[in-house]
Amino acid sequence: MMEFILYKLPVIVLIIPLVSFLILIFFGKRLPRRGDWLANILLFTALGFSILILISYLMHGEKVSVTFDWINLGEGQPKITAGFVIDSLSAIMLVVVNIISALVHLYSVKYMEGDPKYGKYFAYLGLFTFSMLGIVLTNSLLLMYVFWELVGLSSYLLIGFWYERRAPQEAAKKAFIVNRIGDVGFLTGIMIVFLFIGDFSFSGIFNGVAQGKLAGGWLTAAGILIFCGAVGKSAQFPLHVWLSDAMEGPTPVSALIHAATMVAAGVYLVARVFVMLSADALTVIAYIGAITAFISATIAITQNDIKRVLAYSTVSQLGYMIMALGVGAYSYAVFHLVTHAFFKACLFLGSGSVIVGMHHIQDISQMGGLKKKMPVTYWTFLISTLSISGIPFTSGFLSKDSILSATLAFAQINGGINYIIPVIAFLVAGLTAFYMFRLVIKTFHGEPKLKENYEHCKESPIQMTLPLIILSILSIFIFFSFNPISADSGWILKVLKSPESLNVGMQGKIYHILPLEEFSEYLHHAHYPAMVLSIIMAGLGILIAFLFFYWNKVNTEKLKVKYKFFYKFSLNKWYFDEIYHLTAVSLTMGLSALSNLIDKYIIDGIVNGAAYLVKNISSLGGWFDKYVVDGLVNFVAAFIKFFGLVFRKFQTGKIQTYIALLIFSIIILYIIFRAF
Amino acid sequence: MQITIYHYLAVSTILFVLGIYALISRKNAILILMGIELILNACNINLIAFSKYGGLGIDGQVIAIFVIILAVAEAAIGLAIIINIYNNFSTVNVDEVNSLKE
């Protein structure tokens, strides 16, 4: 039984969403209710199976890897294998992805009700879940890249789901193209790895690195390039610009893809290859994560679209995870990934509930006082907000606090400039609490701004609130650790042990990879200061939010005028879009215009010139054919005709003429033969 | 005057040329047939002359007899054809008997 669950069931779990996709895309229109019940049943079955896998794995306790030859290049050539792996990382991610996906399926039944492409929507969700599970399960870098691209595709389809409107089209394109930039790096990284090691499977790659086949600058390059893929998918600086635009998609999609699962794929990828990353690569990862966390937190403060605030908070939290991986806190990063998936999905689904309640108004300055009208949404939203802000007794507190302590430990070990990272991390913790409570207060408290919408507003139906309730319950500490202030004794961190890096002792430019034991020593010391500091920061953030927006002690309008520059800077998202438009986009456009000109005048000119030349040569040939060749033929014919006419005269049919000629000829012949 | 083979040949040549002339110039089928008779007779004179003066011996005379017989048969058939032509075309002018032309 155990054998079956660990060795066969993962494949079945992987295939189930694909089956859902195939059935719905081909037969969705013929099924009753467009087949949403089928998608739900299938996804909840997959959820059950994946929980079964996790439990079996926990009981079994050993990594399970199934590999088969995928492409055989012949004797002596590297083999390309495919397969799946069930270890703590993938088993936990399997459950997370399936929980979110199943709940989003359930939620979408009501949210997407009456949409003309209802069936197609569930089909796309199935495709997405399939590819995400593929990323989670695969044990080969190449196969992961395949699923990686599939995830990009389904994300594109779902962002642009309402492609009749202009904005989703643009957003889908933007997301796809920006992701492509990161993926080029990822692919290059894979190529470097394969070039040096000749294997795509993770175990093979790690063996190769351990044997020193890939080392030094190339190892750093490979690590950073693979991380580029994560930068694209996980919306890290400088490729974070697509995620806020991706909010044009349906809200459950934002919850599933752009908050909980797909954007976590980048973090998952870095976690997978974590052990082979060199010190310098880890430095880059840590700093990119910190920069991202900071930039997006400052942007989230001033945004007014409920989904955009959440989008930037997602980017910020993803930056946290990446930063945690960078500083070497593998297990904390994955732990935060899991907790974040639950509370962020809850927040997004809650915002969807609000949007439906407010009749598709997303501007939080137009909302207010929804607490009375939507109690379930309010309380679940509040729990998740507390969780993301890092208030004790929530899951977010456990994971965030761990990450903060890791950044502190990291700074203590490496010293110097590296103190920037914990400073940013704590600052972002305060900012997060501030903007999340700003969101809650503006949305649910105070006076309603739009009376009419407010009057018609009512709580969402059970299909929508049930996922909210489940997800908010999952945001409580008890599911991860029985100790509400430290996760270290909890089951999840016991299972998710940080693997020992293959580059232990490596001295980077400003980074020294310590053995795990020494690192946890530092972590241990950093834990309590970090906890106290993080609670203070979160409390400060919440306090300021209340001062600004609840008690109205501070006039925000005045502040806006006074610090106009900062306000504008944040509101316009640090002008990233504008900068990209001025540089990358206009450069690309200019290049395209130039190539268009080259194509139009030079290439087309050459082609047209060639055509003109061929045409003239052919007309010359035609002329030659007409007059010379035909002339010859006609001449021969005319010649023959002429002589025919001449000789016809002899063929009179009169025997006497013939005889006369005969005799005449004989006489001539006689004379000739006589003469000579 | 001694009569030699040349005299015979001269007579036969004259006969032959006259025959040819008749054959070529006459339009009347009967006259053409007569031209053929002349040619055959010129040929007979030659055969007889070679029989006497050349080395042909009695063979020449035999062949001459054969030729005469053939000439008779030929004349009979030719005249029969001419009578039939006359019956069909009411003429014996060979130029006007041209219905096979074209």
Interface residues (C-beta under 8 A of the other chain):
Chain A: G653 K654 I655 Q656 I659 A660 I663
Chain B: I20 L23 I24 S25 R26 I32 V94 D95 N98 K101
